[in-house]
Amino acid sequence: MASDLERLAQAVRQLGDASGPVRGQIARASLSATRASSGVPQGVPSARQAAVALQAAGKALAEASHLLDEFSKEADAFAARLVGGSPQTGARPSPAHVSLDRYHPNGFPDDIDMVPLAGIAPDEQLDWVKGYSPEDLEWAWQAFRSVIQPGLAKGMTQDDFRDMDARLGLMGTRSYADTYSGFFGDSRIILNRKPGMDALDPGNGRHRIAIARRLGLTHVPAKVV
């Protein structure tokens, strides 16, 4: 049975997750403001003022999205410290605590949970010859956190993300439908339990795990086998 600390940690994490839908709406509003500013006719004083105002709105919205993203990361980290170690010492969670820190967000496939990075084996040296770059995966993680995860919580499907891509002119690696496939399709992260290993061993998704660590994330969506 979960302890009071574990229940508190889950409540804190859910609070961080609750910012996801807001981040998604802000990100879309920021993009709309930026695109609208580029379409304002030049040469008319009032039009120039409108363009400047839209550009400022886009920047302000982007900053708000960034602050909410930082809040979500801090909430995840604080929740992990509550369960796995004191905030003063920053102690790493033990394997027993790591398993308690895994959770299943609303809308996720039944076999995929958010798994703490602290319980995954360290990265090996990676090459980047699969047709995408570290920057592509950074984009994918941002899309996952701000659009895909909150969208799934609201009942969206891959078809909905394809519709979003069509409206926004997104395609290929940096599209929402492709991001969904990467995290939940055949390329999803797979973590293996191995005898004699406390940490989970990545069977697929090592590049995404490495970028998640670089970005300071605390959990990744993965299938544990």
C-alpha positions as CSV (number, residue, x, y, z in Angstrom):
1,M,0.0,0.0,0.0
2,A,1.3,3.5,-0.9
3,S,2.7,5.5,1.9
4,D,1.7,9.1,2.6
5,L,4.9,10.3,1.0
6,E,4.2,8.2,-2.1
7,R,0.7,9.6,-2.4
8,L,2.0,13.2,-2.0
9,A,4.6,12.5,-4.7
10,Q,2.0,11.3,-7.0
11,A,-0.2,14.4,-6.3
12,V,2.8,16.7,-7.0
13,R,3.5,14.9,-10.3
14,Q,-0.1,15.1,-11.3
15,L,0.0,18.8,-10.6
16,G,3.0,19.1,-13.0
17,D,1.3,17.0,-15.6
18,A,-1.8,19.3,-15.4
19,S,0.2,22.1,-16.9
20,G,0.6,20.1,-20.1
21,P,-2.8,21.1,-21.7
22,V,-2.1,24.7,-20.9
23,R,1.4,24.5,-22.4
24,G,-0.1,23.0,-25.6
25,Q,-2.7,25.8,-25.9
26,I,0.0,28.5,-25.2
27,A,2.3,27.0,-27.8
28,R,-0.4,27.0,-30.4
29,A,-1.4,30.6,-29.6
30,S,2.3,31.6,-29.8
31,L,2.6,30.0,-33.2
32,S,-0.6,31.7,-34.4
33,A,0.5,35.1,-33.2
34,T,3.9,34.7,-34.9
35,R,2.4,33.6,-38.2
36,A,-0.2,36.4,-38.1
37,S,2.5,39.0,-37.5
38,S,4.3,37.9,-40.7
39,G,1.1,38.3,-42.7
40,V,0.3,41.9,-41.7
41,P,0.7,44.3,-44.7
42,Q,3.7,46.6,-44.5
43,G,3.8,50.3,-45.1
44,V,0.7,51.3,-43.0
45,P,1.5,52.7,-39.6
46,S,-1.4,50.9,-37.9
47,A,-0.5,47.7,-39.6
48,R,3.1,48.0,-38.4
49,Q,1.9,48.6,-34.8
50,A,-0.3,45.5,-35.1
51,A,2.6,43.4,-36.4
52,V,4.8,44.6,-33.5
53,A,2.1,43.8,-31.0
54,L,1.6,40.3,-32.5
55,Q,5.3,39.7,-32.3
56,A,5.4,40.8,-28.7
57,A,2.5,38.5,-27.9
58,G,4.2,35.6,-29.6
59,K,7.3,36.1,-27.5
60,A,5.4,36.5,-24.3
61,L,3.4,33.4,-25.0
62,A,6.6,31.4,-25.8
63,E,8.1,32.6,-22.5
64,A,5.0,31.6,-20.6
65,S,5.2,28.1,-22.2
66,H,8.8,27.9,-21.1
67,L,8.0,28.8,-17.5
68,L,5.3,26.2,-17.4
69,D,7.6,23.6,-18.8
70,E,10.2,24.4,-16.1
71,F,7.5,24.2,-13.5
72,S,6.5,20.7,-14.8
73,K,10.1,19.5,-14.7
74,E,10.6,20.9,-11.1
75,A,7.4,19.1,-10.0
76,D,8.6,15.8,-11.4
77,A,12.0,16.2,-9.8
78,F,10.5,17.2,-6.4
79,A,8.1,14.2,-6.6
80,A,11.1,11.9,-7.3
81,R,13.0,13.3,-4.3
82,L,10.0,12.8,-2.0
83,V,9.9,9.1,-2.8
84,G,13.5,8.3,-3.4
85,G,15.7,10.7,-1.4
86,S,15.8,13.8,0.7
87,P,15.8,17.2,-1.1
88,Q,18.8,18.2,1.1
89,T,21.0,15.3,0.0
90,G,19.6,14.8,-3.5
91,A,20.0,11.1,-2.9
92,R,19.3,8.9,-5.9
93,P,16.3,6.6,-5.6
94,S,17.1,3.0,-4.7
95,P,15.8,0.3,-7.2
96,A,12.9,-0.5,-4.8
97,H,11.8,3.2,-4.8
98,V,12.2,3.5,-8.6
99,S,9.5,1.0,-9.2
100,L,7.1,3.0,-7.0
101,D,7.9,6.1,-9.1
102,R,6.5,4.7,-12.3
103,Y,3.0,5.8,-13.3
104,H,0.5,5.5,-16.1
105,P,-0.9,8.8,-17.5
106,N,-4.5,9.1,-18.8
107,G,-4.8,8.2,-22.5
108,F,-1.6,6.2,-22.7
109,P,-1.7,2.7,-24.3
110,D,-2.1,0.0,-21.6
111,D,1.4,-1.3,-22.0
112,I,3.3,2.0,-21.8
113,D,4.0,3.9,-18.6
114,M,6.1,6.9,-17.6
115,V,9.3,5.3,-16.3
116,P,11.9,7.2,-14.2
117,L,15.2,7.8,-16.0
118,A,17.0,7.1,-12.6
119,G,16.0,3.4,-13.0
120,I,17.4,3.1,-16.6
121,A,20.9,1.9,-17.4
122,P,23.4,4.6,-18.4
123,D,23.7,5.5,-22.1
124,E,26.2,3.9,-24.3
125,Q,28.1,5.8,-27.0
126,L,25.5,6.5,-29.7
127,D,25.8,7.2,-33.4
128,W,23.3,9.4,-35.3
129,V,22.9,7.6,-38.7
130,K,19.2,6.8,-38.5
131,G,18.0,9.9,-40.5
132,Y,17.3,12.2,-37.5
133,S,19.5,14.5,-35.4
134,P,19.7,15.3,-31.7
135,E,17.8,18.5,-32.6
136,D,15.0,16.5,-34.2
137,L,14.6,14.5,-31.0
138,E,14.7,17.7,-28.9
139,W,11.8,18.9,-31.0
140,A,10.0,15.6,-30.6
141,W,10.4,15.7,-26.8
142,Q,9.0,19.3,-26.7
143,A,6.1,18.1,-28.9
144,F,5.5,15.1,-26.8
145,R,5.3,17.1,-23.5
146,S,3.3,20.1,-24.9
147,V,1.0,18.5,-27.4
148,I,1.0,14.7,-27.5
149,Q,0.7,13.8,-23.8
150,P,-1.9,16.5,-23.0
151,G,-3.8,15.6,-26.2
152,L,-4.0,11.9,-25.3
153,A,-5.3,12.9,-21.8
154,K,-8.2,14.7,-23.7
155,G,-8.9,11.6,-25.9
156,M,-7.1,12.7,-29.0
157,T,-5.8,10.0,-31.5
158,Q,-3.1,9.9,-34.1
159,D,-5.6,11.0,-36.7
160,D,-6.2,14.2,-34.7
161,F,-2.4,14.8,-34.6
162,R,-2.4,14.3,-38.4
163,D,-5.1,16.9,-38.8
164,M,-3.0,19.3,-36.6
165,D,0.0,18.7,-38.9
166,A,-2.1,19.5,-42.0
167,R,-3.3,22.8,-40.5
168,L,0.1,23.8,-39.3
169,G,2.1,22.6,-42.4
170,L,4.1,20.1,-40.4
171,M,5.5,16.9,-41.9
172,G,8.2,14.3,-41.6
173,T,10.3,14.0,-38.5
174,R,9.1,17.3,-37.0
175,S,5.4,16.5,-37.1
176,Y,3.0,15.5,-34.3
177,A,1.8,12.3,-36.1
178,D,5.4,11.2,-36.5
179,T,6.2,12.1,-32.9
180,Y,3.2,10.0,-31.8
181,S,4.4,7.0,-33.9
182,G,7.9,7.4,-32.4
183,F,6.8,7.2,-28.8
184,F,3.9,4.7,-29.2
185,G,4.4,2.8,-32.4
186,D,7.0,0.2,-33.4
187,S,9.8,2.6,-32.5
188,R,8.6,3.0,-28.9
189,I,11.1,2.8,-26.0
190,I,11.4,-0.7,-24.7
191,L,13.1,-1.5,-21.4
192,N,14.2,-5.0,-20.4
193,R,14.5,-6.5,-17.0
194,K,17.7,-8.5,-16.8
195,P,18.9,-10.9,-14.1
196,G,21.5,-9.4,-11.9
197,M,20.7,-5.8,-13.1
198,D,19.0,-3.3,-10.8
199,A,18.5,-0.9,-13.7
200,L,16.3,-1.5,-16.7
201,D,18.3,-2.1,-20.0
202,P,17.0,-0.2,-23.1
203,G,16.2,-2.6,-25.9
204,N,14.9,0.3,-28.1
205,G,14.9,4.1,-27.9
206,R,18.4,4.7,-26.6
207,H,18.7,8.0,-28.6
208,R,15.4,9.3,-27.1
209,I,16.6,8.4,-23.6
210,A,19.9,10.1,-24.1
211,I,18.2,13.4,-25.3
212,A,15.7,13.1,-22.4
213,R,18.7,13.1,-20.0
214,R,20.3,16.0,-21.8
215,L,17.0,18.0,-21.4
216,G,16.8,17.3,-17.7
217,L,13.6,15.2,-17.9
218,T,12.8,12.7,-15.1
219,H,10.6,10.2,-16.9
220,V,10.2,8.6,-20.4
221,P,7.2,6.7,-21.9
222,A,8.3,3.1,-22.2
223,K,7.2,-0.5,-22.4
224,V,8.8,-2.6,-19.7
225,V,9.3,-6.3,-20.5
